[in-house]
Amino acid sequence: MNSLDNGIEVFGVADCIDIRSNYFKEFDFQVNKELQGIIVEKILSINVNINIGDFDIIKTPIMLSNEGVFFSGYKLKVELIIDMKIKYMYENTLGLSKDKIIKTIYIVLPLEYNNTNMIDLLRKRKIIINSYVEDIYCELREKNILYTNLSAIIIADFNES
């Protein structure tokens, strides 16, 4: 889906997401990218794509966290590779800022699913991970700083077959 926000064309935001899993992590983060030696006239577009890198199961104590989250004994550690491209104009020239950002998130999983523990599900490749960009905001700050705020959700589910 693409849309126009502040006159900036936005690519990569998912349509409305129907979450059918109890195992997900929502997060947001901000990036301030300073472009050295140029004065940006206008941001034209931003394109964000989140790819799933490595993932693994981490054993945790069974407990209630300080935030009130119940830790069941397993967390899914997921490495995200966020590709971000911002097109902009400077001195009547088209510029492109490309960034690859690595971020790690954790999703609390149950002890087992359909009588199978998480380690076996991981080994059998039965854990499915999907990423969705929920919102992107981008603006120009101080003539050479590209500010971006990204909200996303990562969903873990289990393959029945």
TIVEXMI-950166 format. One record per residue (C-alpha): residue in three letters; x, y, z. Coordinates in steps of 0.25 Angstrom, whole numbers, plus 2048, in hexadecimal, padded with zeros to 3 digits. Layout:
% residues N
{type:ALA, px:X, py:Y, pz:Z}
...
***
This chain:
% residues 161
{type:MET, px:800, py:800, pz:800}
{type:ASN, px:805, py:80E, pz:7FD}
{type:SER, px:800, py:81B, pz:802}
{type:LEU, px:803, py:82A, pz:803}
{type:ASP, px:807, py:82F, pz:810}
{type:ASN, px:80C, py:83E, pz:812}
{type:GLY, px:80E, py:83D, pz:803}
{type:ILE, px:817, py:832, pz:804}
{type:GLU, px:813, py:825, pz:7FD}
{type:VAL, px:814, py:819, pz:807}
{type:PHE, px:816, py:80B, pz:802}
{type:GLY, px:816, py:7FE, pz:80B}
{type:VAL, px:80B, py:800, pz:814}
{type:ALA, px:802, py:7F4, pz:815}
{type:ASP, px:7F3, py:7F4, pz:813}
{type:CYS, px:7EB, py:7F1, pz:820}
{type:ILE, px:7F0, py:7E5, pz:827}
{type:ASP, px:7E8, py:7DA, pz:82D}
{type:ILE, px:7F0, py:7D4, pz:838}
{type:ARG, px:7EC, py:7C6, pz:83A}
{type:SER, px:7F7, py:7C3, pz:843}
{type:ASN, px:7F9, py:7C5, pz:852}
{type:TYR, px:808, py:7C6, pz:850}
{type:PHE, px:80D, py:7D4, pz:84A}
{type:LYS, px:816, py:7E0, pz:84D}
{type:GLU, px:812, py:7EE, pz:84A}
{type:PHE, px:81E, py:7F8, pz:84A}
{type:ASP, px:822, py:806, pz:844}
{type:PHE, px:82F, py:80D, pz:842}
{type:GLN, px:834, py:81A, pz:83D}
{type:VAL, px:840, py:81D, pz:834}
{type:ASN, px:847, py:82A, pz:832}
{type:LYS, px:850, py:829, pz:826}
{type:GLU, px:859, py:835, pz:824}
{type:LEU, px:85D, py:838, pz:815}
{type:GLN, px:86B, py:83E, pz:815}
{type:GLY, px:86E, py:84A, pz:80C}
{type:ILE, px:860, py:84C, pz:805}
{type:ILE, px:854, py:854, pz:808}
{type:VAL, px:847, py:84B, pz:805}
{type:GLU, px:83C, py:853, pz:7FE}
{type:LYS, px:831, py:849, pz:7FF}
{type:ILE, px:82F, py:83A, pz:803}
{type:LEU, px:827, py:833, pz:7F8}
{type:SER, px:825, py:825, pz:7FD}
{type:ILE, px:828, py:81A, pz:807}
{type:ASN, px:828, py:80B, pz:805}
{type:VAL, px:82A, py:802, pz:811}
{type:ASN, px:82A, py:7F2, pz:810}
{type:ILE, px:82D, py:7E9, pz:81C}
{type:ASN, px:833, py:7DC, pz:81A}
{type:ILE, px:835, py:7D1, pz:824}
{type:GLY, px:843, py:7CD, pz:827}
{type:ASP, px:848, py:7C2, pz:830}
{type:PHE, px:83E, py:7BD, pz:83B}
{type:ASP, px:840, py:7B4, pz:847}
{type:ILE, px:839, py:7AF, pz:854}
{type:ILE, px:83E, py:7B4, pz:861}
{type:LYS, px:83A, py:7AD, pz:86E}
{type:THR, px:835, py:7B7, pz:879}
{type:PRO, px:831, py:7B5, pz:887}
{type:ILE, px:822, py:7B3, pz:889}
{type:MET, px:81E, py:7C0, pz:890}
{type:LEU, px:816, py:7CD, pz:890}
{type:SER, px:81F, py:7D8, pz:88A}
{type:ASN, px:820, py:7E6, pz:890}
{type:GLU, px:817, py:7EB, pz:885}
{type:GLY, px:80C, py:7E1, pz:888}
{type:VAL, px:810, py:7D7, pz:87D}
{type:PHE, px:80F, py:7C9, pz:880}
{type:PHE, px:81B, py:7C1, pz:87B}
{type:SER, px:817, py:7B3, pz:878}
{type:GLY, px:825, py:7AE, pz:877}
{type:TYR, px:829, py:7B1, pz:868}
{type:LYS, px:82B, py:7BD, pz:860}
{type:LEU, px:82D, py:7BE, pz:851}
{type:LYS, px:83A, py:7C7, pz:84E}
{type:VAL, px:838, py:7CD, pz:840}
{type:GLU, px:842, py:7D5, pz:838}
{type:LEU, px:83B, py:7DF, pz:82F}
{type:ILE, px:842, py:7E6, pz:823}
{type:ILE, px:83B, py:7F3, pz:820}
{type:ASP, px:83E, py:7F8, pz:812}
{type:MET, px:83B, py:807, pz:812}
{type:LYS, px:83C, py:810, pz:805}
{type:ILE, px:839, py:81F, pz:805}
{type:LYS, px:839, py:827, pz:7F8}
{type:TYR, px:83B, py:836, pz:7F9}
{type:MET, px:83F, py:842, pz:7F1}
{type:TYR, px:84B, py:84B, pz:7F3}
{type:GLU, px:851, py:855, pz:7EA}
{type:ASN, px:847, py:851, pz:7DF}
{type:THR, px:84D, py:843, pz:7E0}
{type:LEU, px:846, py:836, pz:7E4}
{type:GLY, px:84D, py:82F, pz:7F0}
{type:LEU, px:84B, py:822, pz:7F7}
{type:SER, px:84E, py:81E, pz:805}
{type:LYS, px:84F, py:80F, pz:807}
{type:ASP, px:84F, py:809, pz:815}
{type:LYS, px:84F, py:7FA, pz:81A}
{type:ILE, px:84C, py:7FA, pz:829}
{type:ILE, px:84D, py:7ED, pz:831}
{type:LYS, px:844, py:7EC, pz:83D}
{type:THR, px:841, py:7E0, pz:846}
{type:ILE, px:833, py:7DE, pz:84D}
{type:TYR, px:82E, py:7D3, pz:856}
{type:ILE, px:820, py:7CD, pz:856}
{type:VAL, px:81B, py:7C5, pz:862}
{type:LEU, px:817, py:7B7, pz:85D}
{type:PRO, px:80F, py:7AC, pz:865}
{type:LEU, px:816, py:7A0, pz:86B}
{type:GLU, px:810, py:797, pz:860}
{type:TYR, px:806, py:798, pz:854}
{type:ASN, px:7FD, py:78C, pz:851}
{type:ASN, px:805, py:783, pz:85B}
{type:THR, px:813, py:787, pz:854}
{type:ASN, px:81D, py:78F, pz:85B}
{type:MET, px:823, py:79C, pz:855}
{type:ILE, px:831, py:796, pz:852}
{type:ASP, px:82B, py:78A, pz:84A}
{type:LEU, px:822, py:794, pz:842}
{type:LEU, px:82E, py:79C, pz:83F}
{type:ARG, px:836, py:790, pz:83B}
{type:LYS, px:82B, py:78B, pz:832}
{type:ARG, px:829, py:799, pz:82C}
{type:LYS, px:81B, py:79B, pz:831}
{type:ILE, px:81D, py:7A9, pz:836}
{type:ILE, px:818, py:7B4, pz:82C}
{type:ILE, px:81C, py:7C2, pz:82E}
{type:ASN, px:816, py:7CE, pz:826}
{type:SER, px:819, py:7DC, pz:827}
{type:TYR, px:810, py:7E8, pz:824}
{type:VAL, px:813, py:7F7, pz:823}
{type:GLU, px:807, py:7FE, pz:82A}
{type:ASP, px:80B, py:80D, pz:829}
{type:ILE, px:817, py:815, pz:823}
{type:TYR, px:819, py:824, pz:826}
{type:CYS, px:824, py:82C, pz:81F}
{type:GLU, px:828, py:83A, pz:81F}
{type:LEU, px:834, py:843, pz:81C}
{type:ARG, px:83A, py:84A, pz:828}
{type:GLU, px:845, py:855, pz:828}
{type:LYS, px:847, py:854, pz:819}
{type:ASN, px:850, py:848, pz:819}
{type:ILE, px:84A, py:83E, pz:823}
{type:LEU, px:840, py:834, pz:81F}
{type:TYR, px:837, py:830, pz:82B}
{type:THR, px:82F, py:823, pz:82A}
{type:ASN, px:826, py:81C, pz:834}
{type:LEU, px:821, py:80E, pz:830}
{type:SER, px:817, py:805, pz:837}
{type:ALA, px:816, py:7F6, pz:834}
{type:ILE, px:811, py:7E9, pz:839}
{type:ILE, px:818, py:7DB, pz:839}
{type:ILE, px:80F, py:7CF, pz:83A}
{type:ALA, px:813, py:7C1, pz:83D}
{type:ASP, px:809, py:7B5, pz:83A}
{type:PHE, px:80A, py:7A6, pz:838}
{type:ASN, px:809, py:79E, pz:82C}
{type:GLU, px:7FE, py:793, pz:82E}
{type:SER, px:803, py:78A, pz:823}
***
